[in-house]
Amino acid sequence: MHKPAKVTIEDVAAAAGVSRQTVSRVINNGPNVKPAVRQRVEAMVEQLGYVPNLSARRMGGARSYLILSINDRARTFENWTSGRGNDWVDQMLYGGMSECERHNYHMVLELIDTDAGTTIPQIARAVGSLRPDGVILTPPHCDNLELVEWLERQGIPCARVGHYEGGNFVDVYMDDEGAMREVTRHLLDLGHRSIGFLAGPLNYGPSQKRRKAFREALAEAGIPPEAGPIGAGNFYFDMAVDVLETMLAAPSPPTAIIADNDKMAFAALHVAADRGLKVPDDLSVISFEDTPGVRFSVPPLTAIRQPTAAMVGKACAQLIALSKGEEGLGAFELPYEFVVRATTKAPRG
């Protein structure tokens, strides 16, 4: 059986009536191409079924056209194996892949352990194989100073999700402290004076900021620390259930709960139902995250909508700009949204 000849960039150039360099600029989303010419080249690429040779692109421009995104291996696998999914990862991939696609780049997700002694060897193998043009670090990897310094020594541009500093990095973040103050004030304004917080892990920077803002907001309102218990649910449903059972068994249990992610907010809804508590009449609940699954909760959750997809998309856009020799470093704040739905109201009495 005769194997069809592979379509080359020269074939596309001849069919479109342009130079090889023009086709290359169109494929790489480069400048100085007239719209009509770009449209003609793109039509020929599609018609002929041309697939750019990634190895050749790497050799020619010293770019890999790859952005590597690093996520917490143990937590991601735990969510998959438990059957509860990874809504945060879904949003991350959506934001990053759609932005990379706009620039003819690709995003690759790599799961790396957070244990000391294994993080650097694992990421070194990934970087050595893929030669990415930039690396995105999500919590808690973005707070690993040793990892960040290793990437700097390799000369690999780094984007950190949840960091504010900028400088030699691409930092993308939302105002975690401002969001926590807003939701805490919302509950205080409704009349709640005992509010529990189901917190994420201490090694997650955004969770640390929310803990701090929660304590400060209560102190400013004159609420004593014992009326604002904090329990480490660590983003897990089952762990949040145990923490909340302890909170609600206290002599003066919270009348409202703030959860650091949607899974822990769902845990609050389940525990309330098991105890015969009606949400929001007996227990108000607020979630950070607002992933698509929240729309199926009963009742619909009041939540901080995190710009997860937008943050990762912005990180990709800035790293791609750096790979092209353009400006890209800095700190970029993206707005959150506070969505009030049906799980918050004034406490009984």
C-alpha positions as CSV (number, residue, x, y, z in Angstrom):
1,M,0.0,0.0,0.0
2,H,1.4,3.4,-1.0
3,K,2.0,5.7,1.9
4,P,0.8,9.3,1.1
5,A,3.6,11.9,1.1
6,K,3.8,14.1,4.1
7,V,2.7,17.7,3.5
8,T,5.5,20.1,4.1
9,I,5.6,23.8,4.9
10,E,6.9,24.3,1.3
11,D,3.7,22.7,0.0
12,V,1.6,25.1,2.0
13,A,3.7,28.1,0.8
14,A,3.4,27.0,-2.9
15,A,-0.4,26.5,-2.6
16,A,-0.9,29.9,-0.9
17,G,1.5,31.7,-3.2
18,V,3.6,33.0,-0.4
19,S,7.1,32.4,1.0
20,R,8.1,29.8,3.5
21,Q,8.8,32.5,6.0
22,T,5.3,33.9,5.7
23,V,3.8,30.5,6.4
24,S,6.0,30.2,9.4
25,R,4.9,33.5,10.8
26,V,1.3,32.6,10.3
27,I,1.7,29.2,12.1
28,N,3.6,30.9,15.0
29,N,1.1,33.7,15.2
30,G,3.8,36.2,14.3
31,P,3.6,39.8,13.3
32,N,3.7,41.6,9.9
33,V,1.2,39.4,8.0
34,K,-1.7,41.0,6.2
35,P,-5.1,39.7,7.3
36,A,-5.9,38.5,3.8
37,V,-2.6,36.6,3.5
38,R,-3.0,35.1,6.9
39,Q,-6.5,33.9,6.0
40,R,-5.2,32.4,2.8
41,V,-2.4,30.5,4.5
42,E,-4.6,29.2,7.2
43,A,-7.1,27.9,4.6
44,M,-4.3,26.1,2.8
45,V,-3.0,24.6,6.1
46,E,-6.5,23.2,6.8
47,Q,-7.1,22.1,3.2
48,L,-3.8,20.3,2.9
49,G,-3.8,18.9,6.4
50,Y,-0.4,20.3,7.3
51,V,0.9,19.5,10.8
52,P,3.9,21.7,11.9
53,N,6.9,19.7,13.0
54,L,7.5,20.5,16.6
55,S,11.1,19.3,16.6
56,A,11.9,21.6,13.6
57,R,10.2,24.5,15.3
58,R,12.3,23.9,18.4
59,M,15.5,23.8,16.4
60,G,14.7,26.9,14.4
61,G,13.5,29.2,17.1
62,A,15.0,27.7,20.3
63,R,11.4,27.5,21.6
64,S,9.5,24.4,22.6
65,Y,6.0,26.0,22.2
66,L,5.2,24.2,25.5
67,I,4.1,25.6,28.8
68,L,4.5,23.2,31.7
69,S,2.0,23.4,34.6
70,I,2.9,21.7,37.9
71,N,0.2,20.5,40.3
72,D,0.2,18.7,43.7
73,R,0.6,15.0,42.8
74,A,-0.8,13.3,46.0
75,R,-3.8,15.6,46.3
76,T,-4.7,15.3,42.6
77,F,-4.5,11.5,42.6
78,E,-6.4,11.3,45.9
79,N,-9.3,13.2,44.4
80,W,-9.3,11.1,41.3
81,T,-9.1,7.7,43.1
82,S,-11.9,8.8,45.6
83,G,-14.2,9.4,42.6
84,R,-14.8,13.0,43.6
85,G,-12.9,14.6,40.7
86,N,-10.7,17.6,40.4
87,D,-12.8,20.7,39.5
88,W,-9.9,23.0,40.3
89,V,-7.7,21.1,37.8
90,D,-10.5,21.2,35.2
91,Q,-10.7,25.0,35.5
92,M,-6.9,25.3,35.4
93,L,-6.7,23.2,32.2
94,Y,-9.5,25.1,30.6
95,G,-7.9,28.5,31.2
96,G,-4.4,27.4,30.3
97,M,-5.1,25.3,27.2
98,S,-7.5,27.8,25.7
99,E,-4.9,30.6,26.0
100,C,-2.1,28.4,24.7
101,E,-4.3,27.4,21.7
102,R,-4.7,31.1,20.8
103,H,-0.9,31.3,20.4
104,N,-0.3,27.9,18.8
105,Y,1.3,26.7,22.0
106,H,0.5,23.6,24.1
107,M,0.1,23.2,27.9
108,V,1.2,20.0,29.6
109,L,0.1,19.1,33.1
110,E,2.7,17.4,35.3
111,L,1.9,16.0,38.8
112,I,4.9,16.5,41.2
113,D,5.2,15.4,44.8
114,T,5.5,18.0,47.5
115,D,7.8,15.9,49.7
116,A,11.2,17.3,50.4
117,G,13.9,15.5,48.4
118,T,11.5,14.3,45.6
119,T,10.2,17.6,44.1
120,I,13.4,18.7,42.4
121,P,14.4,15.4,40.8
122,Q,10.8,14.9,39.5
123,I,10.6,18.4,38.0
124,A,14.1,18.0,36.6
125,R,13.1,14.9,34.7
126,A,10.0,16.7,33.3
127,V,11.9,19.8,32.3
128,G,14.7,17.7,30.7
129,S,12.2,15.8,28.6
130,L,9.9,18.7,27.6
131,R,12.2,21.7,27.5
132,P,9.2,24.0,28.3
133,D,9.3,27.7,27.5
134,G,7.8,28.4,30.9
135,V,6.6,26.7,34.1
136,I,3.4,27.4,36.0
137,L,3.6,26.6,39.7
138,T,0.3,26.2,41.6
139,P,0.0,25.9,45.4
140,P,1.8,24.6,47.3
141,H,4.6,24.3,44.7
142,C,4.6,28.1,44.2
143,D,5.6,28.5,47.9
144,N,8.5,26.1,47.6
145,L,11.5,28.5,47.6
146,E,14.0,25.7,46.7
147,L,12.0,24.8,43.6
148,V,11.6,28.4,42.5
149,E,15.4,29.0,42.9
150,W,16.1,25.8,40.9
151,L,14.0,27.1,38.0
152,E,15.8,30.5,38.2
153,R,19.1,28.7,37.9
154,Q,17.9,26.8,34.9
155,G,16.9,30.1,33.3
156,I,13.3,28.9,32.9
157,P,10.6,31.6,33.3
158,C,8.3,30.9,36.2
159,A,4.6,31.9,36.8
160,R,3.3,31.5,40.4
161,V,-0.5,31.2,41.1
162,G,-1.4,32.9,44.3
163,H,1.7,35.1,44.7
164,Y,1.7,38.9,44.8
165,E,5.4,39.9,44.5
166,G,6.2,40.0,40.7
167,G,9.8,41.0,40.3
168,N,11.6,38.2,38.4
169,F,8.4,36.2,38.1
170,V,4.9,36.2,36.6
171,D,2.6,36.3,39.6
172,V,-1.1,35.9,39.1
173,Y,-3.5,36.1,42.1
174,M,-6.8,37.2,43.5
175,D,-7.2,39.3,46.7
176,D,-7.7,36.3,49.1
177,E,-7.6,38.5,52.1
178,G,-10.1,41.0,50.7
179,A,-12.4,38.1,49.7
180,M,-12.3,36.6,53.2
181,R,-13.0,40.0,54.8
182,E,-16.0,40.5,52.5
183,V,-17.6,37.1,53.2
184,T,-16.9,37.4,57.0
185,R,-18.5,40.9,57.0
186,H,-21.5,39.5,55.1
187,L,-22.1,37.0,57.9
188,L,-21.5,39.6,60.6
189,D,-23.9,42.0,59.0
190,L,-26.6,39.2,59.0
191,G,-26.1,38.9,62.7
192,H,-23.9,35.9,63.1
193,R,-21.6,36.0,66.1
194,S,-20.2,32.5,66.0
195,I,-18.5,31.6,62.6
196,G,-16.4,28.5,61.8
197,F,-13.8,28.3,59.1
198,L,-13.0,25.0,57.4
199,A,-9.5,25.9,56.3
200,G,-7.1,24.5,53.7
201,P,-3.6,23.2,54.4
202,L,-1.1,25.5,56.1
203,N,1.4,25.0,53.3
204,Y,-1.0,26.6,50.8
205,G,-0.3,30.3,50.6
206,P,-3.8,31.5,49.8
207,S,-5.2,29.5,52.7
208,Q,-2.8,31.2,55.1
209,K,-3.9,34.6,53.8
210,R,-7.5,33.7,54.4
211,R,-6.9,32.4,57.9
212,K,-5.2,35.7,58.8
213,A,-8.0,37.9,57.3
214,F,-10.7,35.8,59.0
215,R,-9.1,36.3,62.4
216,E,-8.6,40.0,61.8
217,A,-12.2,40.5,60.5
218,L,-13.6,38.9,63.7
219,A,-11.3,40.8,66.0
220,E,-12.3,44.1,64.3
221,A,-15.9,43.2,65.0
222,G,-15.1,42.4,68.7
223,I,-15.7,38.7,68.3
224,P,-13.6,36.6,70.6
225,P,-11.3,33.9,69.1
226,E,-13.3,31.1,70.6
227,A,-16.4,32.2,68.6
228,G,-14.4,31.8,65.4
229,P,-13.0,28.3,65.4
230,I,-10.7,27.2,62.6
231,G,-10.5,23.6,61.6
232,A,-8.1,22.1,59.0
233,G,-10.3,20.3,56.5
234,N,-7.3,20.4,54.1
235,F,-9.6,20.6,51.1
236,Y,-10.9,17.0,51.7
237,F,-14.6,16.2,52.0
238,D,-14.1,13.4,54.6
239,M,-11.7,15.4,56.7
240,A,-14.1,18.4,56.6
241,V,-16.9,16.2,57.8
242,D,-14.9,15.2,60.9
243,V,-13.9,18.8,61.7
244,L,-17.4,20.1,61.3
245,E,-18.9,17.3,63.5
246,T,-16.5,18.5,66.3
247,M,-17.4,22.2,65.7
248,L,-21.2,21.5,65.8
249,A,-20.9,19.4,69.0
250,A,-19.4,22.3,70.9
251,P,-21.6,24.0,73.7
252,S,-21.9,27.1,71.5
253,P,-21.7,25.8,67.9
254,P,-21.2,28.1,64.9
255,T,-24.3,29.4,63.2
256,A,-22.3,29.9,60.0
257,I,-19.5,28.1,58.2
258,I,-17.0,29.4,55.7
259,A,-15.3,26.7,53.6
260,D,-12.0,27.1,51.9
261,N,-13.2,25.1,48.8
262,D,-16.3,23.6,47.4
263,K,-15.7,20.0,48.6
264,M,-15.6,21.2,52.2
265,A,-18.7,23.3,51.6
266,F,-20.5,20.2,50.3
267,A,-19.4,18.4,53.5
268,A,-21.0,21.2,55.5
269,L,-24.3,20.7,53.7
270,H,-24.2,16.9,54.3
271,V,-23.3,17.2,58.0
272,A,-26.1,19.7,58.4
273,A,-28.6,17.4,56.8
274,D,-27.4,14.4,58.9
275,R,-27.9,16.5,62.1
276,G,-31.4,17.7,61.0
277,L,-30.1,21.3,60.6
278,K,-31.7,23.3,57.8
279,V,-29.5,25.4,55.6
280,P,-29.6,28.4,55.9
281,D,-32.2,28.6,58.7
282,D,-30.0,26.8,61.2
283,L,-26.6,27.0,59.5
284,S,-25.3,29.4,56.9
285,V,-22.6,28.2,54.5
286,I,-20.2,30.1,52.2
287,S,-17.7,28.5,49.9
288,F,-14.5,29.7,48.3
289,E,-14.1,28.4,44.7
290,D,-17.5,28.3,43.0
291,T,-16.6,25.5,40.5
292,P,-19.3,24.4,38.0
293,G,-20.4,21.6,40.4
294,V,-21.8,24.2,42.8
295,R,-24.7,24.8,40.5
296,F,-26.0,21.4,41.5
297,S,-25.9,22.0,45.2
298,V,-29.2,22.1,47.2
299,P,-29.7,24.8,48.2
300,P,-27.5,26.8,45.8
301,L,-24.2,27.8,47.6
302,T,-23.3,31.4,48.4
303,A,-19.7,31.6,47.2
304,I,-16.5,33.5,46.3
305,R,-16.0,32.8,42.6
306,Q,-12.3,32.3,42.1
307,P,-10.9,33.3,38.7
308,T,-8.9,30.1,38.4
309,A,-9.2,29.7,34.7
310,A,-8.5,33.4,34.1
311,M,-5.4,33.3,36.4
312,V,-3.9,30.3,34.6
313,G,-4.7,31.7,31.2
314,K,-3.0,35.0,32.2
315,A,0.1,33.0,33.5
316,C,0.3,31.3,30.1
317,A,-0.1,34.5,28.1
318,Q,2.7,36.2,30.1
319,L,5.1,33.2,29.8
320,I,4.4,33.0,26.0
321,A,5.2,36.7,25.7
322,L,8.5,36.1,27.5
323,S,9.3,33.3,25.2
324,K,9.0,35.7,22.3
325,G,11.3,38.2,23.8
326,E,8.5,40.5,24.9
327,E,7.7,42.0,28.3
328,G,5.9,39.6,30.6
329,L,7.1,39.8,34.2
330,G,5.1,41.3,37.0
331,A,2.2,40.8,39.4
332,F,-1.3,40.6,38.0
333,E,-4.4,40.7,40.2
334,L,-7.6,39.3,38.7
335,P,-10.9,40.1,40.3
336,Y,-13.0,37.6,42.3
337,E,-16.8,37.7,42.5
338,F,-18.9,37.3,45.6
339,V,-22.1,35.5,44.5
340,V,-24.8,35.5,47.2
341,R,-27.3,32.6,46.7
342,A,-29.5,30.7,49.1
343,T,-27.2,29.4,51.8
344,T,-26.8,32.5,53.9
345,K,-29.3,34.4,56.0
346,A,-29.7,35.8,59.5
347,P,-29.4,33.2,62.4
348,R,-32.5,32.1,64.3
349,G,-33.5,34.4,67.1
